[in-house]
Amino acid sequence: MKIGEVVAHLRGEFPALSVSKVRYLEAEGLIHPHRVGNGYRRYSTADVERLRYTLTAQRDEYLPLSVIRERLAELDSSEQAPPPAPVARVVASGGHAVGGAFDAADLVHHSGASLEQVEELVAIGVITPDAHGHFDARALTTIALALKASRLGIPLRNLRAVRSAAEREADAIELATQHKRNRSTTAGEDAAAELAGVVADLHASLLRNAVATLR
């Protein structure tokens, strides 16, 4: 496919997708289209699936590009196709949640956390239910990371500081993209997701630098 065809193919799922966004993700090493003799890029079915996986992970899980890149590298090494989105995995596995709406029992069932752990994460604001007491698929990713941090030595209650830092970064992103959101909701959301990936990468780099000074 040509780049315009790729954008048209995926725009139904990602309305704000643009040629510049695809080229940005290529420059970041997420996709690797083949270049033909005249310099034009040709995108294979595998490229399109990698792009879909990347865009879904950004939109639904707010993952930084560095994490998505690592996941894709792991999939490349195992020669597996990119997995479906988190909600699709849960539904396909016969889980209780439908349409991405999870209650606390669903989170316990799918994450391996105890009900007490889920309640603690709610109490400190790391995961937040809606007005009906339901959570979206991102809560599963958050719980998995919180439990891993706990196993490595950080008590769940101490993750309140991590949540506060994320909220401050989100405020900065909102201010930076507000002008685009005022013109178009979808353009604003796409800009915010892209900037969130950059900020997350920067945060990770600064955190590694800070940890290195502890040695």
C-alpha positions as CSV (number, residue, x, y, z in Angstrom):
1,M,0.0,0.0,0.0
2,K,1.0,3.6,-0.5
3,I,0.9,5.8,2.6
4,G,-2.3,7.5,1.6
5,E,-4.0,4.2,1.2
6,V,-2.8,3.1,4.7
7,V,-4.2,6.3,6.2
8,A,-7.5,5.8,4.4
9,H,-7.6,2.1,5.5
10,L,-7.2,2.9,9.2
11,R,-9.0,6.2,9.4
12,G,-12.3,4.4,10.3
13,E,-10.6,3.2,13.5
14,F,-8.5,6.3,14.0
15,P,-10.3,9.4,12.6
16,A,-7.5,11.8,13.4
17,L,-4.8,9.7,11.6
18,S,-2.7,11.7,9.2
19,V,0.2,11.1,6.8
20,S,2.4,13.1,9.1
21,K,1.5,10.9,12.0
22,V,2.4,7.7,10.0
23,R,5.7,9.3,9.0
24,Y,6.4,10.3,12.6
25,L,5.9,6.7,13.8
26,E,8.1,5.5,11.0
27,A,10.9,7.9,12.1
28,E,10.5,6.6,15.6
29,G,11.1,3.0,14.4
30,L,7.7,1.6,15.0
31,I,7.1,0.6,11.4
32,H,9.5,-0.2,8.6
33,P,8.0,0.2,5.1
34,H,9.9,-1.0,2.0
35,R,11.3,1.7,-0.2
36,V,10.9,1.1,-3.9
37,G,13.3,2.4,-6.6
38,N,11.7,5.9,-6.9
39,G,12.0,6.5,-3.2
40,Y,8.3,5.9,-2.4
41,R,7.4,3.9,0.6
42,R,5.3,0.7,0.3
43,Y,3.5,-0.6,3.3
44,S,2.9,-4.4,3.7
45,T,0.0,-6.0,5.6
46,A,2.5,-6.5,8.5
47,D,3.3,-2.8,8.5
48,V,-0.4,-1.9,8.7
49,E,-0.9,-4.3,11.6
50,R,2.1,-2.9,13.5
51,L,0.7,0.6,12.9
52,R,-2.8,-0.5,14.2
53,Y,-1.2,-2.0,17.3
54,T,0.8,1.1,17.9
55,L,-2.1,3.5,17.5
56,T,-4.4,1.3,19.7
57,A,-1.8,1.1,22.5
58,Q,-1.4,4.9,22.4
59,R,-5.1,5.5,22.4
60,D,-6.3,2.9,24.8
61,E,-3.4,2.4,27.1
62,Y,-1.5,5.7,26.8
63,L,1.7,3.8,26.4
64,P,4.9,5.7,25.6
65,L,6.5,4.9,22.2
66,S,9.5,3.3,24.0
67,V,7.3,0.7,25.7
68,I,5.4,0.0,22.4
69,R,8.7,-0.3,20.6
70,E,9.8,-2.9,23.2
71,R,6.6,-4.8,22.9
72,L,6.9,-4.9,19.1
73,A,10.5,-6.1,19.4
74,E,9.5,-8.9,21.7
75,L,6.8,-9.9,19.1
76,D,9.3,-9.8,16.3
77,S,11.7,-12.1,18.2
78,S,8.9,-14.5,18.9
79,E,7.6,-14.2,15.3
80,Q,4.1,-13.6,16.6
81,A,1.5,-11.3,15.1
82,P,0.6,-8.2,17.2
83,P,-2.1,-9.2,19.8
84,P,-5.5,-7.6,19.6
85,A,-6.5,-4.7,21.8
86,P,-6.9,-5.4,25.5
87,V,-10.7,-5.4,25.4
88,A,-10.8,-7.8,22.5
89,R,-8.5,-10.2,24.4
90,V,-10.8,-10.2,27.4
91,V,-14.0,-10.8,25.4
92,A,-12.3,-13.5,23.2
93,S,-11.1,-15.3,26.4
94,G,-14.7,-15.6,27.6
95,G,-14.2,-13.0,30.4
96,H,-17.1,-11.3,32.1
97,A,-16.5,-7.8,30.8
98,V,-18.4,-6.7,27.7
99,G,-17.7,-3.6,25.6
100,G,-14.7,-2.6,27.9
101,A,-16.8,-2.1,31.0
102,F,-15.3,-3.9,34.0
103,D,-16.5,-4.0,37.6
104,A,-14.2,-4.7,40.6
105,A,-14.9,-8.4,40.4
106,D,-13.9,-8.4,36.7
107,L,-10.6,-6.7,37.6
108,V,-9.9,-9.3,40.2
109,H,-10.7,-12.1,37.8
110,H,-8.5,-10.8,34.9
111,S,-5.6,-9.1,36.7
112,G,-4.8,-11.6,39.5
113,A,-5.1,-8.8,42.1
114,S,-7.0,-9.4,45.3
115,L,-10.2,-7.3,45.9
116,E,-8.3,-5.6,48.8
117,Q,-5.6,-4.5,46.3
118,V,-8.1,-3.2,43.8
119,E,-9.8,-1.3,46.6
120,E,-6.5,0.2,47.7
121,L,-5.6,1.3,44.2
122,V,-9.1,3.0,43.9
123,A,-8.6,4.6,47.3
124,I,-5.3,6.3,46.3
125,G,-6.6,7.2,42.9
126,V,-4.4,5.0,40.8
127,I,-7.5,3.5,39.1
128,T,-10.8,5.4,39.0
129,P,-14.3,4.0,38.4
130,D,-16.9,5.9,36.5
131,A,-20.3,7.0,37.9
132,H,-21.6,3.4,37.6
133,G,-18.6,1.8,39.4
134,H,-17.1,0.5,36.1
135,F,-13.5,0.7,34.8
136,D,-12.2,0.6,31.3
137,A,-9.5,-1.7,29.8
138,R,-6.7,0.7,30.8
139,A,-7.3,-0.3,34.5
140,L,-6.0,-3.8,33.7
141,T,-2.7,-2.5,32.5
142,T,-2.4,-0.1,35.4
143,I,-3.1,-2.8,37.9
144,A,-0.6,-5.1,36.3
145,L,2.1,-2.4,36.5
146,A,1.2,-1.5,40.1
147,L,1.4,-5.1,41.2
148,K,4.8,-5.5,39.5
149,A,6.0,-2.4,41.3
150,S,4.7,-3.8,44.6
151,R,6.5,-7.1,44.0
152,L,9.7,-5.2,43.4
153,G,9.4,-3.3,46.7
154,I,7.2,-0.3,46.4
155,P,4.0,-0.6,48.5
156,L,0.8,0.2,46.7
157,R,0.1,3.1,49.0
158,N,3.3,4.8,47.8
159,L,2.1,4.9,44.2
160,R,0.0,7.9,45.1
161,A,3.1,10.0,44.3
162,V,3.4,8.4,40.9
163,R,-0.3,9.2,40.2
164,S,0.2,12.8,41.3
165,A,3.2,13.2,38.9
166,A,1.2,11.7,36.1
167,E,-1.6,14.2,36.8
168,R,0.8,17.1,36.7
169,E,2.2,15.9,33.3
170,A,-1.4,15.5,32.0
171,D,-2.2,19.1,33.0
172,A,0.9,20.3,31.0
173,I,-0.2,18.3,28.0
174,E,-3.7,19.6,28.2
175,L,-2.5,23.2,28.2
176,A,-0.1,22.5,25.3
177,T,-2.8,21.0,23.1
178,Q,-5.9,23.0,24.1
179,H,-5.7,25.2,21.0
180,K,-6.0,22.1,18.8
181,R,-8.8,20.7,20.9
182,N,-10.7,24.0,20.5
183,R,-10.6,23.5,16.7
184,S,-11.2,19.8,16.6
185,T,-11.8,17.2,19.4
186,T,-10.3,14.4,17.4
187,A,-7.2,16.5,16.4
188,G,-6.8,17.5,20.0
189,E,-7.0,14.0,21.3
190,D,-4.5,12.8,18.7
191,A,-2.1,15.6,19.5
192,A,-2.4,14.9,23.2
193,A,-1.7,11.1,22.7
194,E,1.4,11.9,20.7
195,L,2.7,14.4,23.2
196,A,1.9,12.0,26.0
197,G,4.2,9.5,24.4
198,V,7.0,12.0,24.1
199,V,6.5,13.2,27.7
200,A,6.5,9.6,28.9
201,D,9.8,8.9,27.1
202,L,11.3,12.0,28.6
203,H,10.0,11.0,32.1
204,A,11.6,7.6,31.7
205,S,14.9,9.1,30.6
206,L,15.0,11.5,33.5
207,L,14.0,8.8,36.0
208,R,16.8,6.5,34.7
209,N,19.2,9.4,35.1
210,A,18.0,10.1,38.6
211,V,18.3,6.4,39.6
212,A,21.8,6.3,38.1
213,T,22.9,9.0,40.6
214,L,22.0,6.6,43.5
215,R,24.7,4.2,42.6
